[in-house]
Amino acid sequence: MKLTEAMKTLVREQRLGFVATVNADGTPNLSPKGTFEVLDDEHLGFLDIRSPNTARNIRNGSKVEVNFVDPFVRRGFRFFGRAEILAPSTEGARELIAKVSIWQRRAGTHRGVVKIRVERAAPLISPAYDDGTTEDALRRSWTDTFRRLQPGGEFVK
């Protein structure tokens, strides 16, 4: 499947994706990854910095699901597919790292690149929209909430 521009924009803007894999005993493994990048029209990737369970599950053949959500509008995408781990010394990993500035800054801190071939995607939409609430109203509400959460609890204008 081809990633749409909306999907690519969300990944580039949010970067933080939650990766789900399945452990050998059938239990879920969910792990946030903050170095996500769009690699091309069909692949997403992240650095394996501290992902021992995720990496083990991928090596054991687990499929992956990755969720990205814009917290201000409560919308996003779920991506489903297969992943592979490229060791940092491989040409494929070196080429990808050379293209991605955030990955270049993490040089030496990672165990490799996880490359995910997206086979399917689905929208992720909050039930907050079920009552007719608009995206603008949600954005205003969550912006106010995040401002209140800042040190001192004061609004920043």
Contacts in CASP RR format, 6 or more apart in sequence:
PFRMAT RR
TARGET T0000
AUTHOR 0000-0000-0000
METHOD contacts of the structure
MODEL  1
MKLTEAMKTLVREQRLGFVATVNADGTPNLSPKGTFEVLDDEHLGFLDIR
SPNTARNIRNGSKVEVNFVDPFVRRGFRFFGRAEILAPSTEGARELIAKV
SIWQRRAGTHRGVVKIRVERAAPLISPAYDDGTTEDALRRSWTDTFRRLQ
PGGEFVK
1 42 0 8 1.000
1 118 0 8 1.000
1 119 0 8 1.000
1 120 0 8 1.000
1 121 0 8 1.000
2 41 0 8 1.000
2 42 0 8 1.000
3 38 0 8 1.000
3 41 0 8 1.000
3 42 0 8 1.000
3 44 0 8 1.000
3 118 0 8 1.000
3 121 0 8 1.000
7 77 0 8 1.000
7 79 0 8 1.000
7 121 0 8 1.000
8 38 0 8 1.000
10 68 0 8 1.000
10 70 0 8 1.000
10 76 0 8 1.000
10 77 0 8 1.000
11 36 0 8 1.000
11 37 0 8 1.000
11 38 0 8 1.000
11 44 0 8 1.000
11 68 0 8 1.000
12 37 0 8 1.000
12 38 0 8 1.000
13 70 0 8 1.000
14 36 0 8 1.000
14 68 0 8 1.000
14 69 0 8 1.000
14 70 0 8 1.000
15 34 0 8 1.000
15 35 0 8 1.000
15 36 0 8 1.000
15 37 0 8 1.000
15 102 0 8 1.000
16 32 0 8 1.000
16 33 0 8 1.000
16 34 0 8 1.000
16 36 0 8 1.000
16 68 0 8 1.000
17 32 0 8 1.000
17 33 0 8 1.000
17 34 0 8 1.000
17 36 0 8 1.000
17 46 0 8 1.000
17 66 0 8 1.000
17 67 0 8 1.000
17 68 0 8 1.000
18 30 0 8 1.000
18 31 0 8 1.000
18 32 0 8 1.000
18 33 0 8 1.000
18 66 0 8 1.000
18 67 0 8 1.000
18 68 0 8 1.000
19 30 0 8 1.000
19 31 0 8 1.000
19 32 0 8 1.000
19 33 0 8 1.000
19 46 0 8 1.000
19 54 0 8 1.000
19 64 0 8 1.000
19 65 0 8 1.000
19 66 0 8 1.000
20 28 0 8 1.000
20 29 0 8 1.000
20 30 0 8 1.000
20 64 0 8 1.000
20 65 0 8 1.000
20 66 0 8 1.000
20 67 0 8 1.000
21 28 0 8 1.000
21 29 0 8 1.000
21 31 0 8 1.000
21 53 0 8 1.000
21 54 0 8 1.000
21 57 0 8 1.000
21 58 0 8 1.000
21 62 0 8 1.000
21 63 0 8 1.000
21 64 0 8 1.000
22 28 0 8 1.000
22 29 0 8 1.000
22 57 0 8 1.000
22 62 0 8 1.000
22 63 0 8 1.000
23 29 0 8 1.000
23 53 0 8 1.000
23 57 0 8 1.000
23 62 0 8 1.000
24 57 0 8 1.000
24 60 0 8 1.000
29 53 0 8 1.000
29 54 0 8 1.000
29 57 0 8 1.000
31 51 0 8 1.000
31 53 0 8 1.000
31 54 0 8 1.000
33 46 0 8 1.000
33 47 0 8 1.000
33 51 0 8 1.000
33 54 0 8 1.000
33 114 0 8 1.000
34 46 0 8 1.000
35 46 0 8 1.000
35 47 0 8 1.000
35 49 0 8 1.000
35 102 0 8 1.000
35 103 0 8 1.000
35 106 0 8 1.000
36 44 0 8 1.000
36 45 0 8 1.000
36 46 0 8 1.000
36 66 0 8 1.000
36 68 0 8 1.000
37 44 0 8 1.000
37 45 0 8 1.000
37 46 0 8 1.000
37 100 0 8 1.000
37 102 0 8 1.000
37 103 0 8 1.000
38 44 0 8 1.000
39 45 0 8 1.000
39 96 0 8 1.000
39 115 0 8 1.000
42 117 0 8 1.000
42 118 0 8 1.000
43 115 0 8 1.000
43 116 0 8 1.000
43 117 0 8 1.000
43 118 0 8 1.000
44 66 0 8 1.000
44 79 0 8 1.000
44 115 0 8 1.000
44 116 0 8 1.000
44 118 0 8 1.000
45 96 0 8 1.000
45 113 0 8 1.000
45 114 0 8 1.000
45 115 0 8 1.000
45 116 0 8 1.000
46 113 0 8 1.000
46 114 0 8 1.000
47 103 0 8 1.000
47 106 0 8 1.000
47 109 0 8 1.000
47 110 0 8 1.000
47 112 0 8 1.000
47 113 0 8 1.000
47 114 0 8 1.000
48 54 0 8 1.000
48 55 0 8 1.000
48 85 0 8 1.000
48 110 0 8 1.000
48 111 0 8 1.000
48 112 0 8 1.000
48 113 0 8 1.000
48 114 0 8 1.000
49 106 0 8 1.000
49 109 0 8 1.000
49 110 0 8 1.000
49 111 0 8 1.000
51 111 0 8 1.000
51 114 0 8 1.000
54 114 0 8 1.000
55 85 0 8 1.000
55 111 0 8 1.000
55 114 0 8 1.000
58 64 0 8 1.000
58 83 0 8 1.000
58 84 0 8 1.000
58 85 0 8 1.000
58 114 0 8 1.000
59 85 0 8 1.000
61 82 0 8 1.000
63 80 0 8 1.000
63 81 0 8 1.000
63 82 0 8 1.000
64 80 0 8 1.000
64 81 0 8 1.000
64 82 0 8 1.000
64 83 0 8 1.000
64 116 0 8 1.000
65 78 0 8 1.000
65 79 0 8 1.000
65 80 0 8 1.000
65 81 0 8 1.000
66 78 0 8 1.000
66 79 0 8 1.000
66 116 0 8 1.000
67 76 0 8 1.000
67 77 0 8 1.000
67 78 0 8 1.000
67 79 0 8 1.000
67 124 0 8 1.000
68 76 0 8 1.000
68 77 0 8 1.000
68 79 0 8 1.000
68 124 0 8 1.000
69 75 0 8 1.000
69 76 0 8 1.000
69 124 0 8 1.000
70 76 0 8 1.000
71 142 0 8 1.000
71 146 0 8 1.000
72 138 0 8 1.000
72 139 0 8 1.000
72 142 0 8 1.000
72 143 0 8 1.000
72 146 0 8 1.000
73 135 0 8 1.000
73 138 0 8 1.000
73 139 0 8 1.000
73 142 0 8 1.000
74 125 0 8 1.000
74 126 0 8 1.000
74 128 0 8 1.000
74 129 0 8 1.000
74 138 0 8 1.000
74 142 0 8 1.000
75 123 0 8 1.000
75 124 0 8 1.000
75 125 0 8 1.000
75 126 0 8 1.000
75 135 0 8 1.000
76 123 0 8 1.000
76 124 0 8 1.000
76 125 0 8 1.000
77 121 0 8 1.000
77 122 0 8 1.000
77 123 0 8 1.000
77 124 0 8 1.000
78 121 0 8 1.000
78 122 0 8 1.000
78 123 0 8 1.000
78 124 0 8 1.000
79 116 0 8 1.000
79 118 0 8 1.000
79 120 0 8 1.000
79 121 0 8 1.000
80 118 0 8 1.000
80 119 0 8 1.000
80 120 0 8 1.000
80 121 0 8 1.000
80 122 0 8 1.000
81 116 0 8 1.000
81 117 0 8 1.000
81 118 0 8 1.000
81 119 0 8 1.000
81 120 0 8 1.000
82 116 0 8 1.000
82 117 0 8 1.000
82 119 0 8 1.000
83 114 0 8 1.000
83 115 0 8 1.000
83 116 0 8 1.000
83 117 0 8 1.000
84 114 0 8 1.000
84 115 0 8 1.000
84 117 0 8 1.000
85 112 0 8 1.000
85 113 0 8 1.000
85 114 0 8 1.000
85 115 0 8 1.000
86 92 0 8 1.000
86 93 0 8 1.000
86 96 0 8 1.000
86 112 0 8 1.000
86 113 0 8 1.000
86 114 0 8 1.000
86 115 0 8 1.000
87 93 0 8 1.000
87 111 0 8 1.000
87 112 0 8 1.000
88 94 0 8 1.000
88 97 0 8 1.000
88 108 0 8 1.000
88 110 0 8 1.000
88 111 0 8 1.000
88 112 0 8 1.000
88 113 0 8 1.000
92 113 0 8 1.000
93 112 0 8 1.000
93 113 0 8 1.000
96 103 0 8 1.000
96 113 0 8 1.000
96 115 0 8 1.000
97 103 0 8 1.000
97 104 0 8 1.000
97 107 0 8 1.000
97 113 0 8 1.000
98 104 0 8 1.000
103 110 0 8 1.000
103 113 0 8 1.000
126 138 0 8 1.000
128 138 0 8 1.000
129 135 0 8 1.000
129 138 0 8 1.000
144 155 0 8 1.000
147 153 0 8 1.000
147 154 0 8 1.000
147 155 0 8 1.000
147 156 0 8 1.000
148 155 0 8 1.000
150 156 0 8 1.000
END
